[in-house]
Amino acid sequence: MILIVVGLALAVFASRRAVTHASALSFGLRIPPFLIGITLVAIGTDLPEIANSIAASISGNGDLNIGDSVGSAATQITLILGIAPLAGGAFTAGGRRVVWVGALTAVALGIGAFLFSDGYLGRRDAVILLAFWLAANLIVWRVRSPGSEPVMAVPTRGKAQHLAAALTYLALVGIGATTAVLAFAQVSAVLGVPQYIIAFFVASIGTSLPELVVSISALRQGARDLAVGDLFGASLSDASLSIAAGPLIAPTAITGALAVRGSIVALVAVAVVTILVALTRRIDWKAGLILLVLYAGFYAAFLV
């Protein structure tokens, strides 16, 4: 319990500093904040899932990897996105880039479901998912989105320092969240629940905490595109990069039926939220409540 509290406190502290340096970096490099969010910040806040993927695969617990990664992809785009306007205020979340990222995340989950069906994750499967993650990011970077925040022509000194500081604080976010979720998993394991279920329902919430604290911090600092980019970019990373990180090093067996079912549930959740965001283009407290209901509904469907 002490490790859970310490880990979460570290994640909250480091996330605020990470947002500050990432925002400064986006101005200095003349890169739109949304693109910084789906790459640099998304990878940083995905460190708990990536670390869990590697540790689970090396130890032969492939279900912990798939359950956490797939569960996080759905959790971040429903639960975390739903909490964001309640804690950080309403914000605009429309734009072509957002829709593209959501659609590509759904495709990644579909590819994953196909790869999981044989009950084994090998290096070839990992390479396919990694290649898709790279291709998806290249596609999004080429999409023009007129509704995005403008790139300010503000000269920023010390770009290398901002980059190093952002990566350092994001790593601390990952360390803090990983510590918390591992401690929580130890407490939950005594219940005798299957690993995939624990990972899908419990670990995914713990490893999604960095996205929660980073997005709320970004919204409160006025960095709306950075927050939206992180949430959608992290879901894309979870559905591809995070899953692939572990089996690329150590191929593992998985429970195919559970993995496929979880991926389909996550795919439907991502698709519905992407359509909702494309139609409403604004996430306020009403939309937040709808997302929270969707989160509960889709997760309940997994158990039916």
C-alpha positions in Angstrom: 0.0 0.0 0.0 2.9 2.3 0.8 4.4 1.6 -2.7 1.1 2.4 -4.3 0.8 5.8 -2.7 4.5 6.6 -3.4 4.3 5.5 -7.0 1.1 7.5 -7.7 2.6 10.6 -6.0 5.7 10.4 -8.2 3.6 10.0 -11.3 1.5 13.1 -10.5 4.6 15.2 -9.7 6.6 14.1 -12.8 3.7 14.5 -15.2 3.3 18.2 -14.5 6.9 18.8 -15.2 6.8 16.7 -18.3 3.9 18.7 -19.8 5.8 22.0 -19.2 9.0 20.8 -21.0 7.1 19.1 -23.8 5.1 22.2 -24.5 8.3 24.3 -24.6 9.8 21.7 -26.9 6.9 21.9 -29.3 7.3 25.7 -29.6 11.0 25.5 -30.1 10.9 22.8 -32.8 7.9 24.4 -34.5 6.0 21.1 -34.3 2.2 21.1 -33.6 1.5 20.2 -29.9 -0.8 17.4 -31.1 2.0 15.6 -32.9 4.3 16.0 -29.8 1.4 14.4 -27.8 0.9 11.3 -30.0 4.7 10.6 -30.1 6.9 11.9 -27.4 4.4 12.2 -24.6 2.4 9.2 -25.6 5.5 7.0 -25.6 6.5 8.4 -22.3 3.2 7.9 -20.6 3.1 4.4 -22.1 6.3 3.3 -20.4 4.4 1.4 -17.7 2.7 -0.7 -20.4 5.9 -1.2 -22.3 7.8 -2.2 -19.2 5.0 -4.6 -18.2 5.0 -6.1 -21.7 8.7 -6.8 -21.5 8.7 -8.1 -17.9 5.6 -10.3 -18.5 7.0 -11.8 -21.7 10.4 -12.6 -20.2 8.7 -14.3 -17.2 6.4 -16.3 -19.5 3.2 -14.4 -18.5 2.0 -13.3 -21.9 -1.6 -12.7 -20.7 -0.4 -9.9 -18.4 1.0 -8.1 -21.4 -2.0 -8.5 -23.7 -4.6 -7.8 -21.0 -2.8 -4.7 -19.8 -2.1 -3.3 -23.2 -5.5 -3.9 -24.8 -7.3 -2.9 -21.6 -5.3 0.3 -21.5 -6.1 1.2 -25.1 -9.9 1.0 -24.3 -9.5 2.6 -20.8 -7.6 5.7 -22.0 -10.1 6.5 -24.7 -13.2 6.0 -22.6 -12.5 6.3 -18.8 -9.6 8.7 -18.9 -11.0 10.8 -21.7 -14.3 10.9 -19.8 -12.6 12.0 -16.6 -10.5 14.7 -18.3 -13.3 17.3 -18.8 -14.6 16.8 -15.3 -11.2 17.5 -13.8 -9.6 19.8 -16.4 -12.6 21.6 -18.0 -14.3 21.3 -21.4 -12.1 21.2 -24.5 -12.3 20.7 -28.3 -11.2 17.3 -29.5 -12.2 17.3 -33.1 -10.0 17.4 -36.1 -8.8 15.1 -38.8 -5.8 13.9 -36.9 -7.9 12.8 -33.9 -10.2 10.8 -36.2 -7.3 9.3 -38.0 -5.6 8.2 -34.8 -8.8 6.7 -33.5 -9.4 4.8 -36.8 -5.9 3.5 -36.9 -6.1 2.3 -33.3 -9.2 0.3 -34.2 -7.4 -1.2 -37.1 -4.4 -2.1 -34.8 -6.7 -3.9 -32.4 -8.3 -5.8 -35.3 -4.8 -6.9 -36.4 -4.0 -7.9 -32.9 -7.2 -10.0 -32.6 -6.1 -11.9 -35.7 -2.6 -12.4 -34.4 -3.8 -13.6 -30.9 -6.1 -16.2 -32.3 -3.4 -18.9 -32.4 -2.6 -18.5 -28.7 1.0 -17.5 -29.3 2.8 -14.2 -29.8 6.1 -14.6 -31.7 8.7 -12.2 -33.1 7.0 -12.0 -36.5 3.8 -10.9 -34.8 5.7 -8.2 -32.9 7.4 -7.0 -36.1 3.9 -6.7 -37.8 2.6 -4.6 -34.9 5.7 -2.4 -34.7 5.6 -1.8 -38.4 1.9 -0.8 -38.2 2.7 1.6 -35.3 5.4 3.3 -37.4 3.2 3.5 -40.5 0.3 4.9 -38.5 2.4 7.7 -37.0 3.7 8.6 -40.4 0.2 8.8 -41.8 -1.0 11.0 -38.9 2.0 13.3 -39.3 1.1 13.9 -43.0 -2.5 14.7 -42.2 -3.4 18.4 -42.1 -5.8 19.5 -39.4 -7.0 23.1 -39.7 -8.7 23.0 -36.3 -5.5 22.3 -34.4 -3.6 24.8 -32.2 -1.3 27.0 -34.2 2.4 26.4 -34.1 3.8 29.5 -32.4 7.0 31.0 -33.9 8.6 31.5 -30.5 12.3 30.9 -30.4 13.2 28.5 -27.6 16.7 28.1 -26.3 18.0 25.0 -24.8 16.0 22.5 -27.0 18.2 19.7 -25.9 17.7 20.5 -22.3 13.9 20.6 -22.8 14.0 17.3 -24.6 16.2 15.7 -21.9 14.1 17.0 -19.1 10.8 15.9 -20.8 12.2 12.4 -21.3 13.5 12.3 -17.7 10.2 13.3 -16.2 8.3 11.0 -18.4 10.5 8.1 -17.3 9.8 9.1 -13.7 6.1 9.0 -14.6 6.6 5.4 -15.9 8.6 4.4 -12.8 6.0 5.7 -10.4 3.0 4.2 -12.2 4.9 0.9 -12.7 5.7 0.7 -9.0 2.1 1.4 -8.1 0.6 -1.1 -10.4 3.0 -3.9 -9.5 2.3 -3.4 -5.8 -1.5 -3.4 -6.6 -1.1 -6.6 -8.6 0.5 -8.2 -5.7 -2.4 -7.3 -3.5 -4.9 -8.5 -6.2 -3.2 -11.8 -6.9 -4.3 -13.3 -3.6 -7.9 -13.3 -5.0 -7.0 -16.0 -7.4 -8.3 -14.2 -10.5 -6.9 -15.2 -13.9 -3.9 -13.1 -15.0 -5.7 -11.8 -18.1 -8.7 -10.6 -16.2 -6.5 -8.8 -13.5 -4.5 -7.2 -16.3 -7.5 -6.1 -18.4 -9.6 -4.7 -15.6 -7.1 -3.7 -12.8 -3.6 -3.3 -14.2 -4.9 -1.2 -17.2 -6.3 1.4 -14.8 -3.0 1.6 -12.9 -0.8 1.9 -16.0 -3.3 4.5 -17.5 -2.7 6.8 -14.5 0.1 8.7 -16.3 -2.2 9.5 -19.2 -4.8 10.8 -16.6 -2.5 13.1 -14.7 -0.7 14.3 -17.9 -3.9 15.1 -19.7 -5.4 16.9 -16.8 -2.2 18.9 -16.2 -2.0 19.8 -19.9 -5.7 20.9 -20.0 -5.2 23.1 -16.9 -2.1 24.7 -18.6 -4.1 25.4 -21.8 -2.3 22.7 -23.8 -5.4 21.1 -25.2 -3.8 19.5 -28.3 -1.1 18.0 -26.2 -3.6 16.4 -23.9 -5.8 15.0 -26.7 -2.7 13.8 -28.6 -1.4 12.0 -25.6 -4.7 10.1 -24.9 -5.3 9.0 -28.5 -1.6 8.5 -29.2 -1.2 6.3 -26.1 -4.2 4.2 -27.1 -2.5 3.7 -30.5 0.8 2.8 -28.8 -1.0 0.4 -26.4 -2.7 -1.4 -29.3 0.6 -1.9 -31.2 3.9 -0.8 -29.8 3.3 -1.9 -26.2 2.0 -5.3 -27.2 5.0 -5.9 -29.5 7.7 -4.8 -27.1 7.7 -8.0 -25.0 7.4 -10.8 -27.6 10.0 -9.0 -29.8 12.4 -10.0 -27.0 10.8 -13.2 -25.6 7.9 -14.9 -27.6 5.2 -16.2 -25.2 2.0 -18.3 -25.2 -1.3 -16.5 -24.4 -4.9 -17.4 -23.8 -6.1 -16.9 -27.3 -9.9 -16.8 -26.6 -9.6 -14.1 -23.9 -7.1 -12.1 -25.9 -9.4 -12.1 -29.0 -12.5 -11.2 -27.0 -10.8 -8.4 -25.2 -9.4 -6.9 -28.4 -12.9 -7.0 -30.0 -14.4 -5.2 -27.0 -11.6 -2.6 -27.1 -12.0 -2.2 -30.9 -15.7 -1.4 -30.6 -15.0 1.0 -27.7 -12.4 2.9 -29.7 -14.6 3.0 -32.8 -17.6 4.3 -30.9 -15.6 7.0 -29.1 -13.9 8.1 -32.4 -17.3 8.5 -34.1 -18.6 10.4 -31.1 -15.6 12.8 -31.0 -15.9 13.3 -34.8 -19.6 14.3 -34.5 -19.5 16.4 -31.4 -15.9 17.9 -31.7 -16.1 19.0 -28.1 -15.7 17.1 -24.8 -17.6 18.7 -22.0 -19.0 17.2 -18.8 -22.0 15.7 -20.6 -19.7 14.0 -23.1 -17.5 12.9 -20.2 -20.4 11.2 -18.5 -21.3 9.4 -21.7 -17.8 8.2 -22.0 -17.8 6.9 -18.5 -21.0 5.0 -19.2 -19.5 3.6 -22.3 -16.5 2.4 -20.3 -18.7 0.6 -17.8 -20.9 -0.9 -20.6 -18.1 -2.2 -22.8 -16.2 -3.7 -19.9 -19.4 -5.3 -18.6 -19.8 -6.8 -22.0 -16.5 -8.5 -21.7 -17.8 -10.6 -18.8 -21.2 -11.6 -20.4 
